[in-house]
Amino acid sequence: MPNNYFQFKQFKVQQDQCAMKVTTDGCLFGAWVAKLVTQHFSDAESIVDIGAGTGLLSLMLAQETNAAIQAIEVDPAAAGQAVDNFRNSPWNERLTVIATDIKQLPVTGFDIIISNPPFYENDLRSGAGNKNLAHHDAGLLLHELVAIIRQQLNTGGSFFLLLPYKREEEVLKLIQQQHLYTTQITRVKQSDSHSFFRTMIMGTHAANNLLLTQNEMSIRDSNNNYTDTFMALLQPYYLYYKGS
């Protein structure tokens, strides 16, 4: 069974009330987003995390930015857990949980939008309702998410998505249809010997001077050790990686 909590260097994530636990690819995505935000959008003042779950991504962004962060979570149990995780973090004054469907949120406008959305639209559903919401598009379809990003993203802002690699082509078309711009695609493998299984996407509301960059990375090498790229990204967060 998974642990009831995950201890990072500067915060702890309790997860016993959430269908979606802390995962390696979720941590990688949070670290990848945080690095790009600090590089290109260091003056961002507002961030929204759509489908926040435990609040993991919000906490990782809070560690590396000074922005006010709103975490949107429709599942009451997960939202309550995120509230507790935020309250016990060093950045509780900048972190807010809104327990609602993102489709019901008034258009507010955010500098940064992040989402690790439901994965398995049209795949077999489980019998557990909260797992369906967490793992599937039972409550929010991918085309709806991209449309919401278009509505909620401030001009000059950026959005970040983590998706299964098999849905990359689909989401890139949706992004184009919404007149948004893709600026970076990073394709992720479990190891050097595996095929791609995740795609991380950065995009913007309007064309800017960020040209499309495409790259790839592996979490582990051929010897089943974490790659240098992975360790460099996670060093600010994982306890067993030395450094600040």
C-alpha positions, 0 to 999 in steps of 0.5 A, spaced: 500 500 500 502 507 498 504 511 504 499 516 507 504 521 506 510 523 502 515 528 505 519 533 501 525 537 503 520 543 505 513 540 505 509 534 506 504 531 502 498 527 506 495 523 501 490 518 505 484 521 502 486 522 495 484 517 489 491 520 486 497 519 490 504 522 489 507 519 483 514 520 480 511 523 473 507 528 477 513 530 481 517 530 475 512 535 472 511 539 478 519 540 478 519 541 470 514 547 470 517 550 476 523 551 472 520 554 466 516 558 470 522 561 474 526 562 467 521 565 463 515 568 468 518 570 474 514 575 475 507 571 475 503 573 480 497 568 479 497 561 478 491 556 478 492 548 479 486 545 475 485 538 478 489 539 484 488 533 488 493 533 494 496 540 492 502 537 490 503 541 484 501 547 487 506 546 493 512 545 488 510 552 485 509 555 491 516 553 493 519 556 487 515 562 486 512 568 490 505 567 486 498 567 489 496 560 487 489 557 487 488 550 487 481 547 484 479 540 486 472 538 485 472 532 490 471 534 497 475 529 500 481 531 496 480 538 497 480 537 504 486 534 504 489 539 500 487 544 505 490 541 510 497 540 506 497 547 504 495 549 512 501 545 514 506 548 509 511 554 509 506 558 504 499 557 507 498 565 506 499 564 498 495 557 497 488 557 497 483 551 495 477 552 491 472 546 492 468 546 485 468 544 478 473 548 474 467 549 469 463 553 474 469 558 476 468 565 474 473 567 468 478 571 473 484 571 469 491 567 471 498 568 469 500 561 469 495 555 469 497 548 470 494 541 470 495 534 470 488 532 468 484 526 467 488 521 463 483 515 460 477 518 456 474 512 453 478 507 457 474 502 462 472 506 468 473 503 475 467 502 480 469 507 484 467 514 483 472 518 486 477 514 482 473 515 475 474 523 477 481 522 478 483 517 473 478 519 467 475 524 464 468 523 468 468 530 470 472 534 465 473 532 458 480 534 455 477 539 449 473 542 455 480 543 459 483 547 453 477 551 452 477 553 459 485 555 459 483 559 453 478 563 457 482 563 464 489 565 461 491 572 461 495 575 455 502 574 456 501 568 461 503 560 460 499 554 461 502 547 462 499 540 461 501 533 463 498 527 459 499 520 456 504 520 450 498 517 446 494 523 447 499 528 445 497 529 438 490 530 440 491 535 445 496 539 440 490 539 435 485 542 441 491 547 443 491 550 435 483 550 435 483 554 441 488 559 438 493 558 443 501 556 442 505 551 444 512 553 446 515 546 449 514 539 448 518 534 453 516 527 452 518 522 457 520 515 458 520 510 464 527 508 462 532 508 456 529 502 454 522 504 454 517 508 449 514 514 451 509 514 456 508 522 458 508 528 454 509 535 458 507 541 454 508 548 455 504 553 451 502 561 451 495 565 450 499 569 444 505 568 440 511 571 443 519 570 442 519 563 445 520 558 439 517 551 439 522 547 443 522 539 443 526 534 447 525 528 451 528 525 457 528 518 461 527 518 468 532 512 469 538 509 465 539 503 462 542 501 469 535 503 473 538 509 476 535 515 476 538 520 470 542 526 471 537 530 468 531 527 473 535 528 479 537 535 477 530 537 476 528 534 483 534 536 487 530 542 490 524 537 493 527 530 494 530 529 501 535 524 498 538 529 493 543 533 497 543 540 496 538 546 498 
